[in-house]
């Protein structure tokens, strides 16, 4: 995308110079040339801007009473921290910091 903007800016800048150098006393050609040069400069400035980073916050509304309980690794029994848990494609995955075991967390039915 930046390459296209730079190429278009170069084309507009070249046309602006052609209009200014070929004005032959006509002030309207000078005005058009200046406008084209300003547009080329604006395109270069826009291409150099950093993209805006979007942060997505996901909130989960749980129904009913929820009790906080410590989680332990299935393999070694070590306590799991927030760093050990990740959500990928809507599924919860565990990566144990102690033994390196990796597995998907499956919720047991409540009934």
PyMOL commands that set and color helices and strands:
alter all, ss='L'
color gray80, all
select helices_A, chain A and resi 2-21+27-48+82-84
alter helices_A, ss='H'
color red, helices_A
select strands_A, chain A and resi 85-88+91-95+102-104
alter strands_A, ss='S'
color yellow, strands_A
deselect
rebuild
show_as cartoon
